[in-house]
Amino acid sequence: MNNLKELIVALNNDESIKRYKELEYIIDHDKNLKKEYELLKELQKKLVRAENTKNAKLSDIRSEYDVQYEIVKNHVLLEEYIDLLESINNDVQMIQNIISDEINMDVD
């Protein structure tokens, strides 16, 4: 359990995670930024549903998402936020894989 606490402390001290939290706070408190980002998330959900159900309007939905994605990426703070989110998600996936591998090694 000590290693888990160390991991949590290390993650909380990570500069990327600190910056991510700062940006999240800024976005959450700016109506325009929050609106643009929330719209992107809604369109992303709509796109995933359309892809999974083979929706006939998939190409229209994808175009709508792409336009909103460009709007969001053209804002410096939102672009940085999305980039950090992707990087942090990749790190979390890597940590999950390491933990899973370690558990599987212990079981074998």
Secondary structure, 3 states (H helix, E strand, C coil): CHHHHHHHHHHHHCHHHHHHHHHHHHHHCCHHHHHHHHHHHHHHHHHHHHHHHCCCCHHHHHHHHHHHHHHHHCCHHHHHHHHHHHHHHHHHHHHHHHHHHHHHHHHC
